[in-house]
Amino acid sequence: MSKKPTLLLAIFAATIALAAFAFFQRDSDPGRAYNTGAKAVLPDFSGVIQKVMPSLVKIENEGLAAHPAFIISDGQGGAKSGKGDIEIAETKEGTGFFVDRNGLILTNYHVVEGAQVLKVVTKDRHTYTAKVVGADPLSDIAVIKIKPDFNVIPVRMGDSSKLKVGQWVIALGNPLGLNFFSSAGIVSGFGPPGPHYIGFFDFIQADLNIQPGNSGGPMINYRGQVVGISNAYLGPGTMIGFGIPINRAREVMAQLVKYGKISRGYLGLIGQDMTESLAQRFGLKNIGGALVSDVLDGSPAQKYGIKPRDVVLEWNGDEIKDNRSFQEKIYNSPAGKRVDLLVMRDGRRIHLPVVLGELEAHSLATERVAMQCGITLEPISQTIAERFGMEKATGLLVLKVVPGCPAFEGGLRFGDVVMKIEGVPVNTVSDFYREYSKARPGRNILVQVIRDGRPFYVTIQQES
């Protein structure tokens, strides 16, 4: 038998195998390691990073910040204390990226918040004055614009819904004064960036070195497509960063460009998830719905008859699975929307028609305070006051304190009766949130409580 056909067949098969190997090696995720018989091939992101870098900008926010009493010269070689807060010019930095050729830039709201002057520095170190097109504090998205005199290279947008745990992502930005820095890691999960977060979407969680200054920068996949916006990190010394999914950001951006703001619904209540014991207590077969723990004074919820201890089960016929899904319904609806709520109250199912108000900055601040503090409060009733040996029903009873939250770390505990914040009496939950939100970020707030029948002081640190 001739060996020639056999040899040709072997060569043909080897050629097909080599071509298939080259094809899969070229098109596969560069995060994979390929065993070629010699050594593993590590991912190389240099190409995609270089393509995206020209689309990045550094954002310099020149604003005024309040500072406490300070030391000044007394004119006689000594010093004396100044009184009251003063405003000092401060510059904070962040990142943004071009989304079109006309100079439109996407970034975080907190990067541009409070700006007196907003400057944009490009990769080639040219500086431009920018204006805010629109900004939304709830999603932490802002759109700004410059008048470019050069050829702008916008980013390529990806699809954040296709991201999976274990895939590579790269964060680009200007952290800690470092210009146009990159950090790579893998997606480790999807969810809120902390236990006290109040929002309406899940963040991208990744093991990235995100630091102050990264905020607003693009989070890209290995193809160089933007899949998220760097937004937060878990804390100093950690390698856990969070990004806003680009699909959500684009939805917000479209409305900001068109209208300059976002219209969102507002009810003015604080909700919490149901537990098995709570479900049994309220006569529910399933652990579902959102339990109303507080209704804010003057809110639409109060106007339309929603009460603490109501369990919201349905929204226009759609099942409410937990408090998060309930909040999403509210925030994703426009102001003025009419909604039929099915609630469980005292063992009876009743329908409550409501009309959503509009979420404004003060409303958002109040709800954020409730989540940041990590506590559930209730006005003191006469019965409870007598039980605590109090002459009058004043103050707020602490029903719950989330371990690890600022209130817990400061010493507040279940069963405490909050009487004053910074010397101001508080008799409603709204009083508490209002006084708390007045404090400067990072300040320790003095809280007077009654514990075991005696006055007692704790502090709650206002988040920075």
Buried (B, 14 or more C-beta within 10 A) or exposed (E): EEEEEEEEEEEEEEEEEEEEEEEEEEEEEBBEEBEEEEEEEEBEBEEBBEBBBBBBBBBBBBBEBEEEEEEEEEEEEEEEEEEEEBEEEBEBBBBBBBBEEEBBBBBBBBBBBEBEEBBBBBBEEEEBEBEBBBBBBBBBBBBBBBEBEEEBBBBBBBEBEEBEEEBBBBBBBBBEEEBBBBBBBBBBEBEBBBEBBBBBBBBBBBBBBBBBBBBBBBBBBBEBBBBBBBBBBBEEEEBBBBBBBBBBBBBBBEBBBEEEEBBBBBBBBBBBBBEEEBBEEBEBEEBBBBBBBBBBEEBBBBBBBBBBEBBBBBBEEEEBBBBBBBBBBBBEBEBEBEBEBBBBBEEEEEEBEBBBBEBEEEBBBBBBBBBBBBBBBBBBEEEBBEEBEBEEBBBBBBEEBBEEBBBBBBBBBEEBBBBBBEEEEBBBBBBBBBBBBEBEEEBEBBBBBBBEEEEBEBBBBBEE
